[in-house]
Every structure is written in structure tokens, then in C-alpha cells.
Amino acid sequence: MNTHTAEADTDGDTEGNRLQALANLWISGTPPEPRFDTIVQLAAELFHTPMAFVTLVEKDMQGFKAMHGADFPDIPRCMSVCTHTIESGDVLVIDDMLGDPRFAGNPLVTGAPFLRFYAGTPLTTDEGFRIGALCILDTVPRHDFGDEQRKTLERLGALVMEQMRLRRTEIIRSTVMNFSDATELAFFAIAANGRIEFVNRAALTLFGYQQDEMIGQLIDIIIPDRFRGAHHAGLARVLAGGTTRLIGKTVEVVARKRDQTEVPIEISLSIWNDERGVGMGAVIRDITERRERDARLLRMANQDTLTGLSNRHRFENLLQEELSENKTATVALIDLDGFKDVNDSLGHAVGDALLQAVAVRLPSVLSADVTVARFGGDEFAILLPGNLQPDEAMTAIGAVLSGFEAPFDVGGHVFQLAATIGVALAPLHGTDAEELLASADFALYRAKKAGGSKMLMFEPDMRNDSLARRATQDELLRALKNSELVLYYQPQVSLDDGHILGVEALIRWQHPQHGLLYPGDFLPALESSALALPVGWWVLREACRQAAQWRASGLPPIKVSVNLFAAQYRASTLVQHVTSALSDHNLPPSALGLEVTETIALLNDDNAFEAVHHLRDLGVGIAFDDFGTGFASLSSLQRFPLTTLKIDRAFISEMTENPHDAAITRAMLMMSNELGLETIAEGIETEEQEISLRRLGCQAGQGYRYGKALPPEQTAVLLARGFAGQIPIRMH
């Protein structure tokens, strides 16, 4: 008896382990195969029996992998003679089944095919588990089955197991080959002599060869001439037993295609030793699209993605250049009156279309040498070069007010917008870009305070308007003490099934006189004051408190994300505040996400960077908010310890109609996936956008399609609905 088998039978859950061993062979329920049919036919001929079978004993049934001399369906295990074989652990011989009390009543003995003689050997895995049997049967008793015949039957059983193991190896090899040909990555295997031994379909497609044109050729055929010397030296060093720093690393190089054109690739090398000596493997990715995407993103550094106008970064550079060269310039800052109502009533898609219409009209009413930029939201800027007198500047920029007299026809809606404009001249109102823009901003602020829809030039006393901001800051201090600040929560959902994955906490001000105020009404004053820190810490603690309350009430545990102020990022106590908020409310770090903007990322504060890195290592999510809208997005991605990338809504709103936006979104998703980051698309409003994002591999999103930011009690209703198994939140 096999002692290895006996030992295996005494370990743990024997039957469970045995069934798992059978499952690991990937053979249950599969049809007959010639390799096993040949063995049972040989067994029947060797032992002169009319029947021979390969059986597999499963939990409740016995299946047949090969049959000779009869055609049985699967039978219940209680009728299985082979069950006794695997329990015996040795060759089981039954000279006359009718005379054996264990089998005399078996329907296969008392009825067709009226079995009398049985001999079976267990099929035993390498781990010692008996999964079935090779058996021979006759319809007449036999009393002459000796030791030599038992050994022969055992050897045939071993042959069956060898074929099962070989079959599993072939399946694995076939799976690997199928995966190799299905992937978009190019695979190469290279022998010690530098010749290609294997390429997959992607490699053939990438380099333009047929398989017989690559197999057996030197790998030199894909290496440009100018790099071959270094390649040969490196290969020789490896073959001589040396090392290469490229193993296990991913590098970007240039390769040559069959038509002699060159393609940028990303390559990762591996090395092994086998019976033939040293072998090398290469995994290659065509990074042409990535290079083009990076170029596009770099070009976008100076361009507003929604309107195509210059962005703030580009505008400030142009202004500073003009001031450096000529010491003179005129700037105007423009806010659109009534735009917020459009966004609130008709959604961001219509609002974005209106902004694009404004971006077309503004240059059309100004002279060709004027630079028009979009700073963000509904704020635009104008740069007029040259030394203009105040009345000349007001006349030139006044064309904007005239241009807004005609209505805007957008998507079947007609809008009558007005503009509020603040103007400043250099060197009269400022000698550098920062001072001049600040003066224009003072003028704009005064114009808005005066009711809007007008244009004002900066005057020195306008700086007193900073007192107004101070008043707002004083009110905010009172609001913090009186608990007037509240958090609303916008759901973040899985695009696969619509279930809520998390929520973003957004601050609101329940003003006693003015009602519910949105961040745009008070954040500028808040961020520029010392209140940013206490308010920021309050947001952090309140979000954690609310998350803990939801969990305590039985709602599903979800991540709550909060936005960091720049002051919090710079604070030396960031880690202390975050860990304390989590600890006080008994929350794991994974329950919290921190969202940072590119402005924060560019602060270049090493201590702050280390703090964020530490929080990420603890398990706190770190999200980069509004990705793609700023000029340092690529460098920020390289530097920051991110876990999540949030694609700005500007790319999402037009992606189903604008191939350019769709391409950029696809590129950002690819980059995010390659970096191992989670991706959340912001501003999803339509089913079409959701479907497109799913097809591109985006995992999660937020936007009006799933709901606006809601107070805690309404958010709890959404969470409870998801917890009860009700799908998903989609507003339309």
C-alpha cells in the first residue's frame, strides 16, 4: 500500500482536499480524449476483458473520462465500485461481485450489463490524493488475477496520471500562448546566441514581420544600427556571467520596424538559465500614443481646454513679457453676469457650451493684437499691448460690453448675458504682472459690488475693498463659532454597477440672512485669511464624525473625501490632525481621502510632501483633483504620492462629441492605469458620457447624473438604498 497516500488521508479535511486535487487537474466534466481512450483499449486487450474505464470520483457522482466496451452515463457515487478502490488505496480485485455482500445488490450487477468481475487501481496525484480509478470489468467471474497482473494494472494507472499531468501542462501552455497572442504587449524570447526563438502576434504586428521572418533571426533586426554596438556588448556581458542594470527595469528606447521606420518603445528585460544555457525575454510596448499624449498635455499647459483660449499661466507670462519689454500694457478682467443661473438651471453641459460661445465672441469684437484668456469658471481676461491712455483703453475694452448686447443662441436656448469688467493700466496702476492683475481685480470687485454689468477702471481707493473681504472673514469667524458651516456630500459611484463607492465632502455656509451660500461666495475670502486652518480642520473632523455616524447606524463603510486648503498642506501638524480625527472617531485610514489641487502640489514644500507621503503610506487616499487643467500636471504626478486621479469635468463634458477631448481622456486614463492609480471622472451628466468612460476603462465617477451634493440625512438615504441591494443611483 502506498504510505504517502495513507499519510495524505489522515491530514485535515481529506475529502475536501481530495476534491480540490481533482479540481486542480481541470478534467472534471470534460469529454473523452484519445489519449485516455487508447489506454483503456490497451487495458482491455492486455487483460482480455470486454470493458475498461477511466473514472473520476467526485463528491456525489462518478464520472467517466474514458470508456471501452460500454457507454455509461455518470452514476451516483453510491453505485460506484471505484469509490471502494480509492478508499482501499491499492489495487482492488473482486473475483465475483455477485458473491460479495458489498456489491451483490448493485444495479450494475443485478441488471445490465450484469457485472461479475472487477479490478481497479486508484489514480493518485503527486500529493497522494486518490481522484478516481483505472478499472477493468467482465461479465463472468475470474479467480486468476495475480500479482503480475496487479502490477501491470498499476503501471497503466500511472500512465493515466502521467497523461492527466501532461494534459494540465498543455492547458497551461496553451493558455499562456493564447494570452500571449491576445495581449497588446509584444513578447520576445531570445536564445543565448542572440537569435529570436519566440514572438507573439503583437510583436509581429508592431514590427511588421511574418513569424517565419523573425524566428531564428538575430534580435538585431529590431535594433537601429547606432545602438547595436551597445547591445552586443551588453549581451556578451550577460552571456559571460555578468550582470545588467536593465533586468527588471522598464526603459524607453527606439526600435526599428521592417520598413526601416523607427518607433518609440518601452521595454522590460528578464533573464533565466535552463538546460540550454542563458535565455532572455523582452516585453515591449509601443509608446507612440503616450509620447503624442505627453506632447498634447504639454501643449495644453498654455491652453484652456474648454475654450481653446490662453490659460492664466500663459496670460501672466505674456503680460510679464510685455511689461519687461515696453513697461506698458492694459489688462481687463471679465466676469459673466447671470452665468451661474445658467449652470444651476440647465446643467454644466449647456454652461460649457455658453462659455465656448463667449470665447468665440470676445476675440471677434477686439483687435487682432489683443490676447484673450480664460482664467477659469466664467472669468476671462484681456491683454492690450502698448501705451494707451485711460480713455483709449476704456474705448477699446468697451467693445466687449457692446458685444454682449446681442443674445447668445446655444443648443436651442437663447441667453442674454452681460459682462462686468475691471481695467488696470501699467505703469499707472502697477509695474509687474501681479500688481497689475490685482488692480484690475479690485476694479472688477468694485464693479460687481455696484451691481455688475458695467466697466470700471482701477482707482487707488478701490484697495479699500479689501475691507469688504475682511468683513466677510469676520462673518466667517462668527459662522464657525455658531455652527453655520455645514457639509454636503456628493456621491462617487462605480461606473460598472452604479453603486456608491464614496462621497466628497463639500462645504456650504448656512448664512442667517442670505440663506445657503456656495463656496464661490466665500472661499476666496476664507482661503486668504487665517481662518483657512481652523475651517479646514473643522471640515476634516466633521467629515470623519459623519462617516463614523453612518457606519454606527449600519450603513456600508465608504470613503469620505475632503479638500485640503493650501494652509493645511503647509501646516506642520497635518499628519497629527488627520490621525487624530481618524482615531477619535474609530475610523481606519482607508475611510478617508484627501484631495489636493495642482496649486497645492506646486508649493514645493518638502516637509508638507513628506507629510502627505506618510499619510498615503498609512492608507489614507490621496487624490489629485481636476487633473489636466494646470500646467504642472505631469510633474505633479511624478512627484506626488497619489492613490487617485480625478479627471476634470472640462474633458468629460464634450468627450462624446469632441474626438479631441475623448482622445485626451483616453490618454489620461491609460496614464492613470499605468501608474496604478484609481481614476474618478468628474462632471458626468449623461448616459452617453458614462458609457464612453466605461469603455475606456474608467472605474468611477461623480456628477449630476448621480446626484448633486446633498445634506447628510439625504446622503444617508442614498447609502441605505445601496446597502439594501437597490441599484444604483442615476438621476436620469
C-alpha positions in Angstrom: 0.0 0.0 0.0 1.2 3.5 -0.8 2.3 5.0 2.5 2.4 8.5 1.0 -1.3 8.0 0.2 -2.1 6.8 3.7 -0.5 9.8 5.2 -2.4 12.2 3.0 -5.6 10.6 4.0 -5.0 11.5 7.6 -4.4 15.2 7.1 -7.2 17.7 7.7 -10.3 17.6 5.6 -9.4 14.6 3.5 -12.4 14.6 1.2 -12.3 18.3 0.7 -8.6 18.2 -0.2 -9.2 15.2 -2.5 -11.9 17.1 -4.4 -9.7 20.1 -4.6 -6.9 17.9 -6.0 -9.3 16.7 -8.6 -10.4 20.2 -9.5 -6.8 21.3 -9.8 -6.4 18.9 -12.8 -9.1 20.8 -14.7 -10.5 17.5 -16.0 -13.9 17.0 -14.3 -16.8 17.1 -16.7 -14.6 17.2 -19.9 -15.4 14.9 -22.8 -13.4 11.8 -23.7 -10.0 12.3 -25.2 -8.0 9.9 -27.4 -5.0 9.8 -25.0 -7.2 8.1 -22.4 -9.3 6.1 -24.8 -6.1 4.5 -26.1 -5.1 3.4 -22.5 -8.5 1.8 -21.7 -8.5 -0.1 -25.0 -4.9 -1.3 -24.2 -6.0 -2.4 -20.8 -9.0 -4.4 -22.2 -6.7 -6.1 -24.7 -4.0 -6.9 -22.1 -6.4 -8.4 -19.6 -8.9 -9.9 -22.2 -11.8 -8.1 -20.6 -14.8 -6.7 -22.5 -14.8 -3.5 -20.6 -12.3 -0.9 -19.2 -12.8 2.6 -17.9 -11.1 5.7 -16.5 -13.3 7.0 -13.8 -13.3 10.2 -11.8 -14.9 10.1 -8.3 -16.5 13.4 -7.5 -18.5 14.5 -4.4 -21.8 12.8 -5.2 -21.2 11.2 -8.6 -18.8 9.1 -10.5 -17.9 10.3 -14.0 -16.2 8.5 -16.9 -13.3 10.1 -18.7 -12.7 7.1 -21.0 -14.9 4.0 -21.7 -14.2 0.8 -23.7 -16.9 -1.8 -24.2 -19.8 0.1 -22.8 -21.3 3.6 -22.7 -22.5 4.6 -19.3 -23.8 8.0 -18.1 -22.4 9.4 -14.9 -23.6 7.3 -12.0 -24.3 8.1 -8.3 -21.4 7.6 -6.1 -23.4 5.0 -4.0 -23.3 2.7 -7.1 -19.6 3.3 -7.8 -17.3 0.4 -7.3 -14.3 2.7 -7.9 -15.2 4.6 -4.7 -14.1 1.4 -2.8 -10.9 1.4 -4.9 -9.9 4.9 -3.9 -10.8 4.1 -0.3 -8.7 1.0 -0.3 -5.6 2.9 -1.6 -4.5 -0.2 -3.5 -5.4 -2.4 -6.5 -8.9 -3.7 -5.7 -9.8 -7.1 -7.2 -13.3 -8.5 -6.9 -13.4 -12.1 -8.3 -17.2 -12.4 -8.2 -19.2 -9.3 -7.4 -22.4 -11.3 -7.0 -20.8 -13.2 -4.2 -19.5 -10.1 -2.4 -22.1 -8.6 0.0 -20.8 -5.1 -0.8 -21.8 -5.3 -4.4 -24.3 -8.1 -4.7 -27.2 -5.7 -4.7 -25.6 -3.1 -7.1 -27.9 -2.4 -10.0 -25.0 -2.8 -12.4 -24.5 -6.4 -11.0 -28.2 -7.4 -10.8 -29.1 -5.7 -14.0 -27.4 -4.9 -17.3 -24.6 -5.2 -18.0 -24.6 -7.9 -15.2 -21.0 -7.2 -14.0 -19.2 -10.0 -12.1 -15.5 -9.3 -12.2 -13.8 -6.0 -11.3 -10.2 -5.0 -10.9 -9.2 -1.3 -10.4 -6.2 0.7 -9.4 -6.5 4.2 -7.9 -5.4 7.2 -9.8 -3.2 9.1 -7.3 -1.9 12.7 -7.6 1.6 13.7 -6.7 0.2 14.9 -3.4 -1.2 11.5 -2.6 -4.9 12.2 -3.2 -6.9 9.4 -5.0 -9.2 11.0 -7.5 -10.5 8.1 -9.5 -9.5 4.7 -10.9 -8.5 2.8 -14.0 -10.6 -0.4 -13.9 -11.3 -3.4 -16.0 -14.6 -5.4 -15.8 -16.1 -8.7 -17.0 -19.5 -10.3 -17.0 -18.1 -13.6 -15.8 -16.2 -14.3 -12.5 -12.4 -14.6 -12.5 -10.2 -16.2 -10.0 -6.8 -15.9 -11.6 -5.9 -12.2 -11.3 -2.4 -12.5 -9.9 0.4 -10.2 -8.7 1.9 -9.6 -12.1 -1.4 -8.5 -13.5 -1.9 -6.2 -10.5 1.5 -4.6 -11.2 0.6 -4.2 -14.9 -2.7 -2.5 -14.0 -0.9 -0.2 -11.6 1.6 0.8 -14.3 -1.3 1.6 -16.6 -2.9 3.7 -13.9 0.4 5.6 -13.5 0.3 6.1 -17.3 -3.2 7.6 -16.9 -2.0 10.0 -14.2 1.0 11.0 -16.4 -1.3 11.9 -19.2 -3.5 13.9 -16.8 -0.5 15.9 -15.6 0.7 16.3 -19.2 -2.8 17.4 -20.2 -2.8 20.1 -17.5 0.7 21.3 -18.5 -0.6 21.6 -22.1 -3.6 23.5 -21.0 -1.3 25.9 -19.1 1.0 26.2 -22.1 -2.0 26.8 -24.4 -3.4 29.4 -22.0 -0.1 31.2 -21.9 0.1 31.1 -25.7 -3.5 32.4 -26.1 -2.8 35.1 -23.5 0.4 36.0 -25.3 -1.4 36.4 -28.6 -4.3 38.2 -27.1 -2.3 40.9 -25.3 -1.2 44.2 -26.9 2.2 43.8 -25.4 4.9 42.4 -27.7 6.8 39.3 -26.3 10.2 38.1 -27.4 12.3 35.1 -26.2 15.9 35.3 -27.2 18.4 32.4 -27.1 22.0 32.7 -25.8 23.2 33.3 -29.3 21.1 36.4 -29.6 18.6 34.8 -32.0 14.8 35.1 -31.7 13.1 31.9 -30.5 9.6 33.2 -29.9 7.4 36.2 -30.8 3.7 36.7 -30.2 1.2 38.2 -32.5 1.6 41.7 -31.1 5.3 41.7 -31.8 4.6 40.7 -35.4 2.1 43.5 -35.7 4.3 46.1 -34.1 7.4 45.4 -36.2 5.6 44.4 -39.5 7.1 40.9 -39.9 5.7 37.4 -40.5 6.6 34.8 -37.9 8.9 32.9 -40.2 10.7 36.2 -40.9 11.6 36.7 -37.2 12.1 33.2 -35.7 15.8 32.3 -35.9 16.9 35.8 -36.8 19.2 37.9 -34.7 17.4 40.4 -32.4 19.5 43.0 -34.3 16.6 43.2 -36.9 14.7 45.4 -34.5 17.7 47.4 -33.2 18.7 50.6 -35.0 22.3 50.4 -36.3 23.5 53.2 -34.0 22.5 51.1 -30.9 23.8 47.7 -32.0 27.3 48.1 -30.6 26.0 48.8 -27.1 23.5 45.9 -27.4 26.2 43.4 -28.5 28.4 44.5 -25.6 25.6 44.1 -23.1 24.6 40.7 -24.5 28.2 39.4 -24.3 28.5 40.6 -20.7 25.3 38.7 -19.7 26.4 35.5 -21.5 29.8 35.7 -19.8 28.0 35.6 -16.4 27.9 39.3 -15.8 25.0 41.4 -14.9 23.0 44.2 -16.5 21.2 47.0 -14.7 18.3 46.8 -17.2 17.0 43.5 -15.8 13.7 44.1 -14.0 13.5 47.7 -15.1 11.4 49.4 -17.7 13.2 51.7 -20.0 12.2 53.7 -23.1 14.2 53.3 -26.2 13.8 53.4 -30.0 13.3 50.2 -32.1 13.3 49.6 -35.9 10.4 48.2 -37.9 10.6 46.0 -41.0 10.0 49.1 -43.2 13.1 50.7 -41.5 11.0 53.3 -39.7 11.6 53.8 -36.0 9.1 53.5 -33.2 9.4 54.6 -29.5 9.0 51.6 -27.3 9.0 50.7 -23.6 11.0 47.5 -22.9 11.4 45.3 -19.8 14.0 42.6 -19.9 14.3 39.3 -18.0 16.9 36.6 -17.9 16.9 32.9 -17.0 19.1 29.8 -17.1 17.9 26.4 -18.3 19.4 23.3 -19.8 20.4 25.2 -22.9 22.1 28.0 -21.0 21.2 31.6 -20.7 17.9 32.9 -22.1 16.5 36.3 -22.3 12.9 37.7 -22.6 11.6 41.1 -23.5 8.2 42.6 -23.0 7.7 45.6 -25.4 5.0 48.2 -25.5 4.6 50.7 -28.3 4.5 54.1 -26.6 3.8 56.2 -29.7 0.5 57.3 -28.3 2.0 58.1 -24.9 4.6 60.3 -26.5 1.9 62.1 -28.5 -0.3 62.3 -25.4 2.6 63.8 -23.4 3.2 66.3 -26.2 -0.5 67.2 -26.2 -0.6 67.6 -22.4 2.5 69.9 -22.6 0.8 72.0 -25.2 -2.2 72.1 -23.0 -0.1 73.8 -20.4 -0.8 77.1 -22.1 -4.3 76.5 -23.3 -7.7 76.4 -21.6 -9.1 73.0 -22.6 -12.7 74.1 -22.8 -12.4 77.2 -24.9 -9.1 76.9 -26.6 -8.1 80.3 -25.3 -4.9 81.0 -23.4 -5.0 80.0 -19.8 -3.9 82.0 -16.8 -0.4 80.7 -16.8 0.1 81.7 -20.4 -1.6 85.1 -19.9 0.6 86.0 -17.0 3.7 85.1 -18.9 2.7 87.2 -21.9 1.8 90.1 -19.6 5.2 89.9 -17.8 7.0 89.8 -21.2 5.1 92.9 -22.3 5.9 94.8 -19.2 9.6 93.7 -19.3 9.9 94.9 -22.9 7.7 98.0 -23.1 6.8 98.8 -19.5 3.2 99.4 -20.7 0.1 97.3 -21.1 -3.6 97.3 -20.3 -5.4 94.4 -18.7 -9.1 93.8 -18.1 -10.7 91.1 -16.0 -14.2 90.0 -17.1 -17.0 88.2 -15.1 -20.1 87.0 -16.8 -23.3 88.2 -15.2 -26.0 85.6 -15.0 -23.8 82.6 -15.9 -24.3 80.9 -12.5 -28.1 80.8 -13.1 -27.5 79.0 -16.4 -25.3 76.4 -14.8 -27.7 75.8 -11.9 -30.9 75.6 -14.0 -29.6 73.9 -17.2 -26.5 72.0 -16.1 -22.9 72.2 -16.9 -23.1 70.9 -20.5 -25.2 74.0 -21.5 -23.0 76.2 -19.3 -19.9 74.9 -21.0 -21.4 75.5 -24.5 -22.2 79.1 -23.5 -18.6 79.6 -22.3 -17.4 78.4 -25.6 -19.7 80.8 -27.4 -18.4 83.7 -25.3 -14.8 82.6 -26.1 -15.7 82.9 -29.8 -17.3 86.3 -29.5 -14.7 88.1 -27.3 -11.9 88.0 -29.9 -14.3 88.9 -32.6 -15.1 92.3 -31.0 -11.4 93.1 -30.2 -8.5 94.0 -32.4 -6.1 91.3 -33.6 -3.3 92.1 -31.3 -5.4 91.6 -28.2 -4.8 88.4 -26.1 -8.0 86.8 -24.7 -7.6 84.2 -21.9 -9.9 82.2 -19.7 -8.8 82.1 -16.1 -11.4 79.5 -15.0 -15.2 79.4 -14.4 -16.8 82.4 -16.0 -13.7 84.6 -15.6 -11.9 85.9 -18.7 -9.0 88.3 -19.1 -7.8 90.7 -21.9 -4.3 91.9 -22.6 -3.9 95.0 -24.8 -0.3 95.8 -25.6 1.1 99.3 -25.9 0.8 102.6 -24.1 -2.9 103.5 -24.0 -4.4 106.5 -22.4 -7.2 105.7 -19.9 -9.9 106.9 -22.4 -8.4 104.9 -25.2 -8.3 101.7 -23.1 -11.9 102.2 -22.0 -13.0 102.6 -25.5 -11.1 99.6 -26.8 -12.4 97.3 -24.0 -15.8 98.8 -24.1 -16.3 96.9 -27.3 -16.8 93.9 -25.0 -19.9 95.4 -23.4 -21.3 96.2 -26.8 -20.6 92.7 -28.0 -22.7 91.3 -25.2 -25.7 93.3 -26.3 -26.6 90.6 -28.8 -28.0 87.4 -27.2 -26.2 84.0 -27.3 -28.1 81.2 -29.1 -26.7 77.9 -27.7 -28.3 74.5 -28.1 -31.8 75.8 -28.7 -31.6 78.2 -25.7 -31.3 82.0 -26.1 -29.3 83.7 -23.3 -28.9 87.4 -22.7 -25.7 87.8 -20.8 -23.9 90.9 -19.5 -20.3 91.4 -18.5 -18.7 93.1 -15.6 -15.2 94.4 -16.3 -12.3 95.7 -14.2 -9.5 97.5 -16.0 -6.0 98.5 -15.0 -3.1 100.2 -16.9 0.7 99.8 -16.5 2.7 101.5 -15.3 -0.1 103.8 -13.8 -1.7 101.0 -11.7 1.1 98.5 -11.4 4.6 97.8 -12.7 4.5 94.0 -12.7 2.0 91.3 -13.7 0.9 90.5 -10.1 0.3 94.1 -9.1 -1.5 95.0 -12.4 -3.8 92.0 -12.2 -4.5 92.8 -8.5 -5.5 96.3 -9.5 -7.8 95.0 -12.3 -9.3 92.6 -9.7 -10.0 95.5 -7.3 -11.8 97.3 -10.1 -13.8 94.2 -11.0 -14.8 93.7 -7.4 -16.0 97.3 -7.1 -18.0 96.9 -10.4 -19.7 93.8 -9.1 -20.4 95.4 -5.8 -22.0 98.3 -7.7 -24.5 95.8 -9.3 -22.4 94.5 -12.2 -23.0 94.8 -16.0 -20.5 97.7 -16.1 -16.9 98.5 -16.6 -14.7 100.4 -14.1 -11.1 101.4 -14.2 -8.9 101.0 -11.1 -8.7 103.8 -8.7 -6.5 103.8 -5.6 -9.4 103.9 -3.1 -10.6 100.6 -4.5 -8.0 98.9 -2.5 -10.2 99.7 0.4 -12.5 97.0 -0.9 -10.2 94.6 0.8 -12.0 95.8 3.9 -15.1 94.1 2.4 -13.2 90.8 2.3 -12.2 91.4 5.9 -15.8 91.8 6.8 -16.6 88.5 5.1 -13.8 86.9 7.1 -15.2 88.3 10.3 -18.6 86.8 9.4 -16.9 83.5 8.7 -15.3 83.5 12.1 -18.8 84.0 13.6 -20.1 81.3 11.3 -17.5 78.8 12.5 -18.4 79.6 16.2 -22.1 79.5 15.6 -22.0 76.2 13.6 -23.3 77.9 10.4 -20.9 76.0 8.3 -22.2 72.6 7.1 -21.0 69.8 4.8 -22.9 68.4 1.9 -21.8 65.2 0.3 -21.7 64.3 -3.4 -21.7 60.6 -4.3 -18.8 58.9 -6.1 -20.1 55.8 -7.9 -18.8 52.7 -9.6 -19.4 53.0 -13.3 -19.8 49.3 -13.6 -22.9 49.0 -11.5 -23.7 52.4 -10.2 -23.1 51.6 -6.5 -21.8 54.3 -4.3 -18.0 53.9 -3.6 -17.5 57.1 -1.6 -18.6 60.7 -1.2 -16.9 64.0 -1.5 -17.5 66.4 1.4 -18.2 70.0 0.1 -18.5 73.0 2.4 -21.6 75.2 2.5 -22.5 78.3 4.6 -26.0 78.4 6.1 -26.0 82.2 6.3 -28.6 83.6 8.7 -29.5 86.4 6.3 -28.6 85.2 2.9 -29.5 81.6 3.1 -27.3 78.7 1.8 -24.1 80.0 0.3 -21.9 78.0 -2.1 -18.1 78.0 -1.9 -17.7 80.6 -4.6 -19.4 83.2 -2.4 -16.9 82.9 0.4 -13.9 80.7 -0.4 -11.7 83.5 -1.8 -12.1 85.4 1.5 -11.6 82.2 3.5 -8.5 81.0 1.7 -6.8 84.3 2.0 -7.3 84.5 5.8 -6.0 82.8 8.9 -9.4 81.1 9.1 -8.4 78.6 6.4 -6.7 76.4 9.0 -9.5 76.2 11.7 -12.1 75.8 9.0 -10.1 73.2 7.2 -9.6 71.2 10.4 -13.3 71.5 11.2 -14.1 70.1 7.7 -11.8 67.2 8.3 -13.2 66.4 11.8 -16.8 66.8 10.7 -16.4 64.6 7.7 -14.8 61.9 9.9 -17.6 62.3 12.5 -20.3 61.9 9.9 -18.6 58.9 8.3 -18.4 57.2 11.8 -22.1 58.1 12.4 -23.1 56.5 9.2 -21.2 53.3 10.0 -22.6 53.1 13.5 -26.1 53.3 12.1 -25.4 50.2 10.0 -24.7 51.9 6.7 -22.0 50.4 4.4 -18.4 51.7 5.1 -17.4 54.1 2.4 -14.6 56.6 1.9 -15.3 60.2 2.6 -13.0 62.7 0.7 -12.2 66.2 1.8 -10.4 69.0 0.0 -7.3 70.4 1.6 -6.6 74.1 1.8 -3.1 75.3 1.0 -2.7 76.4 4.6 -3.5 72.8 5.8 -1.0 71.4 3.4 1.7 73.7 4.7 0.9 73.2 8.3 3.4 71.1 10.3 0.5 69.4 12.1 -1.2 67.9 9.1 -0.4 64.3 10.0 -1.4 64.9 13.6 -4.7 66.4 12.7 -5.6 63.6 10.2 -4.6 60.7 12.5 -6.3 62.3 15.5 -9.6 62.8 13.5 -9.5 59.1 12.5 -8.6 57.9 15.9 -11.2 60.0 17.7 -14.0 58.5 15.5 -12.5 55.0 15.4 -12.1 55.1 11.6 -9.4 53.2 9.6 -7.2 55.3 7.4 -8.8 53.8 4.3 -12.1 55.6 5.3 -10.6 59.0 4.4 -9.4 60.6 1.2 -7.6 63.9 0.9 -7.9 65.9 -2.3 -5.2 68.3 -3.4 -5.2 70.8 -6.2 -2.3 71.5 -8.5 -1.7 74.8 -6.9 -1.0 73.0 -3.6 1.2 70.5 -5.4 3.4 73.3 -6.7 4.1 74.7 -3.3 7.4 72.7 -3.3 7.3 72.3 0.5 9.4 69.2 1.3 8.0 68.9 4.8 4.5 69.0 3.5 5.3 66.5 0.8 6.7 64.1 3.4 3.6 64.5 5.5 1.3 63.6 2.6 3.6 60.7 1.7 3.3 59.4 5.3 -0.5 59.7 5.2 -0.6 57.7 2.0 1.6 55.0 3.5 -0.8 54.8 6.4 -3.6 54.0 4.0 -5.2 57.5 3.6 -6.3 58.1 0.0 -4.5 61.0 -1.8 -6.4 62.3 -4.8 -5.2 64.8 -7.4 -8.2 67.0 -8.1 -9.2 68.5 -11.5 -6.3 66.7 -13.3 -5.4 68.0 -16.7 -6.3 71.7 -16.2 -3.0 73.0 -14.9 0.4 73.3 -16.4 2.3 71.1 -14.0 0.1 68.0 -14.1 2.8 65.7 -15.4 5.5 66.8 -12.9 3.0 66.6 -10.1 2.1 63.0 -11.0 5.7 62.1 -10.9 6.3 63.8 -7.5 3.1 63.2 -5.5 2.3 60.0 -3.6 -1.1 59.7 -5.2 -3.6 56.9 -5.0 -6.4 58.5 -7.1 -6.6 60.7 -10.1 -9.7 62.9 -10.7 -10.2 63.8 -14.3 -11.5 67.4 -14.6 -15.1 67.8 -15.9 -13.8 70.0 -18.7 -12.6 66.9 -20.5 -15.8 64.9 -19.8 -18.5 67.4 -20.9 -17.6 67.2 -24.6 -15.9 63.8 -24.9 -18.9 62.1 -26.7 -19.0 64.9 -29.4 -15.4 66.1 -29.4 -12.8 63.5 -30.5 -10.0 65.7 -29.2 -11.5 65.6 -25.6 -12.2 61.9 -26.0 -8.6 61.2 -27.0 -7.2 63.3 -24.1 -9.5 61.5 -21.7 -8.4 58.1 -23.0 -4.7 59.1 -22.7 -5.2 60.3 -19.1 -7.0 57.0 -18.2 -4.2 55.0 -19.7 -1.6 57.0 -17.8 -3.5 56.6 -14.6 -3.9 52.9 -15.1 -0.2 52.5 -15.9 0.7 54.3 -12.7 -1.6 52.0 -10.7 -4.0 54.8 -9.7 -7.7 54.8 -9.2 -9.5 57.1 -11.6 -12.6 59.2 -10.9 -14.2 61.2 -13.7 -15.9 64.4 -12.6 -18.9 66.1 -14.0 -20.6 63.1 -15.6 -24.1 64.2 -16.6 -25.3 61.9 -19.4 -25.6 58.2 -20.0 -23.5 58.6 -23.1 -20.6 60.0 -21.1 -20.9 57.2 -18.6 -20.9 54.5 -21.4 -17.9 56.1 -23.1 -15.9 56.3 -19.8 -16.7 52.7 -19.0 -15.5 51.6 -22.4 -12.2 53.5 -21.8 -11.7 51.6 -18.5 -12.7 54.3 -16.1 -13.7 52.8 -12.8 -15.6 55.6 -11.0 -17.3 58.9 -11.5 -19.3 61.7 -9.9 -21.6 64.4 -11.3 -25.2 65.4 -11.8 -26.0 62.0 -13.3 -25.7 60.5 -9.9 -26.7 63.5 -7.8 -25.7 66.9 -6.6 -24.1 67.4 -3.2 -26.7 66.5 -0.5 -27.0 67.2 3.2 -26.0 64.2 5.5 -29.5 62.9 6.1 -30.3 62.7 2.4 -26.9 61.2 1.7 -27.8 58.5 4.3 -30.9 57.6 2.4 -28.8 57.0 -0.7 -26.4 54.9 1.2 -29.2 52.9 2.8 -30.7 52.2 -0.6 -27.4 50.8 -1.8 -27.0 48.8 1.4 -30.4 47.2 0.9 -29.2 46.0 -2.5 -31.1 48.5 -4.6 -29.3 49.7 -7.6 -27.8 52.3 -8.4 -28.1 56.0 -8.1 -28.7 57.5 -11.5 -30.7 60.6 -11.7 -31.7 60.2 -15.4 
